[in-house]
Amino acid sequence: MQKDIRESLKNYKEKNVELSANHSSKFEDLLQQEMHQHKPKKKNYEWLFIAASVVLLVSLAIKFYPSNTIEEDPKITPKEISLGSISPEFQTIETYYTNSINLEISQLELTDENKEMVDGYLLKIAELTKEYKSLTKELNTKGVNDATIDALIRNLQLRLQLLQRLKKQLQQLKNLNTNQNETQII
């Protein structure tokens, strides 16, 4: 049953409660004790300072530890010569061919049907790349000459032509497979 709370409050008489004389001082003492118990503790970061000191000492030791390596003066060390470093025109030619070769390789569509053919071409291109590196070494040992420069350019041209031929053959193979599939469907 519900009881109306207003009626209960009408009959309520306040009790006379007397507080002790030192009630406020006891209350303040309790508050002080509570504050001391809940005071945030200072974290001990001493281990962090030790670790930072160790890291600093190790890094300084590595930096200033004498090493037996002799630093070479870049003025004395001969710069390696490549086709692109001979002149800006050769740099343009080398950049054009290497970018074109990389583009052709990235556009190859490798499937199970053409894997063997692609592998054969890539083997030939790898051989030509190896030959290109040996020609570059020859350029550095014997010096700049027309025969080596021509051989380097022909090598780049041949690699690009091989990739273009491979791309053409892959397209023909794809067309042939498409025509065979169309014939089988009809």
C-alpha positions as CSV (number, residue, x, y, z in Angstrom):
1,M,0.0,0.0,0.0
2,Q,1.2,3.4,-0.8
3,K,1.5,5.9,1.9
4,D,1.5,9.6,1.4
5,I,4.8,10.9,2.6
6,R,3.3,14.3,3.3
7,E,1.2,12.9,6.1
8,S,4.3,11.3,7.7
9,L,6.1,14.6,7.6
10,K,3.2,16.5,9.3
11,N,3.5,14.3,12.4
12,Y,7.3,14.5,12.4
13,K,8.9,16.1,15.5
14,E,12.5,17.1,15.4
15,K,14.6,15.4,18.1
16,N,16.9,17.6,20.0
17,V,20.3,16.2,19.4
18,E,23.2,17.7,21.2
19,L,26.6,17.6,19.8
20,S,29.6,17.2,22.1
21,A,31.7,20.3,22.8
22,N,34.7,19.0,20.9
23,H,32.7,17.6,18.0
24,S,34.1,20.1,15.5
25,S,37.7,19.4,16.5
26,K,37.1,15.7,16.1
27,F,35.6,16.2,12.7
28,E,38.6,18.3,11.6
29,D,41.0,15.7,12.9
30,L,39.2,13.0,10.9
31,L,39.4,15.2,7.8
32,Q,43.1,15.7,8.2
33,Q,43.6,12.0,8.6
34,E,41.6,11.3,5.4
35,M,43.6,13.9,3.5
36,H,46.9,12.4,4.6
37,Q,45.8,8.9,3.5
38,H,44.7,10.1,0.0
39,K,47.6,12.4,-0.7
40,P,49.1,11.5,-4.0
41,K,52.4,9.7,-3.6
42,K,55.4,11.0,-5.4
43,K,56.6,8.6,-8.0
44,N,60.2,7.5,-7.8
45,Y,61.9,8.3,-11.1
46,E,65.4,7.5,-9.9
47,W,65.6,4.5,-12.1
48,L,64.8,6.6,-15.1
49,F,67.7,9.0,-14.4
50,I,70.0,6.0,-14.1
51,A,68.9,4.5,-17.3
52,A,69.2,7.9,-19.1
53,S,72.8,8.2,-17.8
54,V,73.7,4.8,-19.0
55,V,72.4,5.5,-22.4
56,L,74.2,8.8,-22.6
57,L,77.5,7.2,-21.5
58,V,77.2,4.3,-24.1
59,S,76.4,6.7,-26.9
60,L,79.3,8.9,-26.0
61,A,81.6,5.9,-25.8
62,I,80.5,4.7,-29.3
63,K,80.9,8.2,-30.7
64,F,84.4,8.8,-29.4
65,Y,85.8,5.3,-29.4
66,P,88.8,5.2,-31.7
67,S,88.2,3.1,-34.8
68,N,90.7,1.6,-37.1
69,T,88.9,2.7,-40.3
70,I,90.6,5.4,-42.3
71,E,88.2,7.9,-43.7
72,E,88.8,8.5,-47.3
73,D,89.0,12.0,-48.6
74,P,86.2,12.5,-51.3
75,K,88.6,14.7,-53.3
76,I,91.1,11.8,-53.6
77,T,88.6,9.0,-54.2
78,P,87.9,8.7,-57.9
79,K,84.2,9.0,-58.7
80,E,82.8,6.0,-60.6
81,I,82.0,6.8,-64.2
82,S,78.7,5.7,-65.7
83,L,77.1,6.5,-69.0
84,G,74.9,9.2,-67.4
85,S,77.9,10.9,-65.7
86,I,79.7,11.6,-68.9
87,S,77.4,14.3,-70.2
88,P,73.9,15.6,-69.8
89,E,72.9,14.1,-73.2
90,F,74.1,10.7,-72.1
91,Q,72.3,11.1,-68.8
92,T,69.1,11.8,-70.7
93,I,69.6,8.7,-72.9
94,E,70.4,6.5,-70.0
95,T,67.4,7.7,-68.0
96,Y,65.0,7.4,-70.9
97,Y,66.0,3.8,-71.6
98,T,66.1,2.6,-68.0
99,N,62.7,4.2,-67.3
100,S,61.3,2.7,-70.4
101,I,62.7,-0.8,-69.5
102,N,61.3,-0.6,-66.0
103,L,57.9,0.5,-67.4
104,E,57.8,-2.3,-69.8
105,I,58.7,-4.8,-67.1
106,S,56.1,-3.4,-64.8
107,Q,53.4,-3.8,-67.5
108,L,54.0,-7.5,-68.1
109,E,51.0,-9.7,-67.4
110,L,52.4,-13.0,-66.1
111,T,50.0,-16.0,-66.5
112,D,50.5,-19.7,-66.5
113,E,50.4,-19.8,-70.3
114,N,53.1,-17.2,-70.9
115,K,55.3,-17.8,-67.8
116,E,57.9,-19.9,-69.8
117,M,58.1,-17.3,-72.5
118,V,58.5,-14.4,-70.0
119,D,61.1,-16.3,-68.1
120,G,63.1,-16.8,-71.2
121,Y,63.1,-13.2,-72.1
122,L,63.9,-12.0,-68.6
123,L,66.9,-14.4,-68.6
124,K,68.2,-12.7,-71.7
125,I,67.6,-9.3,-70.2
126,A,69.4,-10.3,-67.1
127,E,72.4,-11.4,-69.2
128,L,72.3,-8.0,-71.0
129,T,72.2,-6.2,-67.6
130,K,75.2,-8.2,-66.5
131,E,77.0,-7.2,-69.7
132,Y,76.0,-3.6,-69.1
133,K,77.6,-3.6,-65.7
134,S,80.8,-5.1,-67.1
135,L,80.8,-2.4,-69.8
136,T,80.5,0.2,-67.1
137,K,83.5,-1.3,-65.3
138,E,85.4,-1.2,-68.5
139,L,84.5,2.4,-68.9
140,N,86.0,3.1,-65.5
141,T,89.2,1.1,-66.1
142,K,90.0,2.0,-69.7
143,G,88.4,5.4,-69.6
144,V,85.8,7.0,-71.8
145,N,85.9,5.9,-75.4
146,D,83.4,5.8,-78.3
147,A,83.3,2.0,-78.6
148,T,82.3,1.5,-75.0
149,I,79.7,4.3,-75.0
150,D,78.2,2.8,-78.2
151,A,78.1,-0.6,-76.6
152,L,76.4,0.7,-73.5
153,I,73.7,2.5,-75.6
154,R,73.2,-0.5,-77.8
155,N,72.8,-2.7,-74.7
156,L,70.1,-0.4,-73.4
157,Q,68.3,-0.3,-76.8
158,L,68.5,-4.1,-77.1
159,R,67.0,-4.7,-73.7
160,L,64.1,-2.3,-74.5
161,Q,63.6,-3.9,-77.9
162,L,63.4,-7.4,-76.3
163,L,60.8,-6.2,-73.8
164,Q,58.8,-4.6,-76.6
165,R,59.0,-7.8,-78.7
166,L,57.9,-9.8,-75.6
167,K,55.0,-7.5,-75.0
168,K,54.0,-7.9,-78.7
169,Q,54.2,-11.7,-78.5
170,L,52.2,-11.8,-75.3
171,Q,49.5,-9.7,-77.0
172,Q,49.5,-12.1,-80.0
173,L,49.2,-15.0,-77.6
174,K,46.4,-13.4,-75.7
175,N,44.5,-12.7,-79.0
176,L,45.1,-16.2,-80.1
177,N,43.7,-17.6,-76.9
178,T,40.7,-15.2,-77.2
179,N,40.0,-16.3,-80.7
180,Q,40.2,-20.0,-79.7
181,N,37.8,-19.4,-76.8
182,E,35.4,-17.7,-79.2
183,T,35.6,-20.5,-81.7
184,Q,35.0,-23.1,-79.0
185,I,31.9,-21.2,-77.7
186,I,30.4,-21.1,-81.3
